[in-house]
Amino acid sequence: MKDTKAQFEQVIAECRDLYVKKLHDYGAAWRIMRPASVTDQIFIKANRIRTLEVKGVSMVGEGIKPEFMGIVNYGIIGLIQLELGYAEHEDISVEQAIELYDKYAKSTLELMLAKNHDYDEAWRNMRITSYTDLILMKINRTKQIEDLSGNTLVSEGVDANYMDMINYSVFGLIKLSFEG
């Protein structure tokens, strides 16, 4: 049996390392983004993954793995923005941004472990292309919820969709990193 929790934590550690490096370079400039803009940024990354999967070649030399990492990090940024709201300027320290990242990485891991228990690691038998399609579907759902200003009748909120996008991206990264 594969150790999903350890693999998740290793992948998240790589994503976190990139997040911290970008915080060094840019600060928390993303604080100005409204949640809908974060959703669109995730769409750009997921759409690029799908394009690379279909075309099989990258013209800019970056592959699928960095895009999944971007979805993880923007998904966590989206969760932070939902909690704090957007700002007119960078208004949190690097330390606060890292603390919030860790908080949401932990809660996303907890959600994955609960779902993974109930679904019995079904994701391991799925294709990476299916994760891409599921992420794109979750983006479309999120856009609809955003267009409804969050007033849904029976659906989970934007936060649950961001967490699912993060988890599907982590699954893709696990497959790319450990099952190559």
Secondary structure, DSSP 8 states (H G I E B T S, - for coil): ---HHHHHHHHHHHHHHHHHHHHHHH-SGGGG--HHHHHHHHHHHHHHHHHHHHH---SSS--HHHHHHHHHHHHHHHHHHHHH---SS--S-HHHHHHHHHHHHHHHHHHHHHHHHHHTTGGGGS-HHHHHHHHHHHHHHHHHHHHTTT--SS---HHHHHHHHHHHHHHHHHHHHH--
